[in-house]
């Protein structure tokens, strides 16, 4: 079982007991505003997502999804972070897409930045990752700031990427290569 520890956080793979806190997060309208494609409405939808994470964790080297729960040192559930493999070379080096979201009461405390840094370190040092891609809707300023703080480089701006709340929204895309991470 993957477990990453930082000064304030424990980032670990999911267990069945994560269902209620995960559902509370995935079904929160405000937290999931910029992520309507992964927002859930029912406990069963959230359970399906949780089961997928648990099943993926058992796949070993054939695994394509690395989804983790974020807890503080008092064992309070904070949110989610993880990455999905989007490509690889014959040697096994992977390109991945990173995502993260946390409960509103933890916003603005540097927790997501800490979780991203720890997950990036795991991906590059242990996870055989070559490139991490991530992004957000342009209006999600807090998320974009996290990417910048964590050393990601902006690669693109996608115009009219997603229709949300009656309006087309732009998306910004960021990347971090292992060689860039190693040169920090």
Secondary structure, DSSP 4 states (H G I P E B T S, - for coil): --EEE-SSEEEEE--GGGHHHHHHHHT-TTTTTT-TTT--SSHHHHHHHHHHHHHHHTSGGG--EEEEEEEETT--EEEEEEEEEEEE-TT--EEEEEEEEE-GGGTTSSHHHHHHHHHHHHHHHTS-EEEEEEEEETT-HHHHHHHHHTT-EEEEEEEEEEEETTEEEEEEEEEEEHHHHHT-
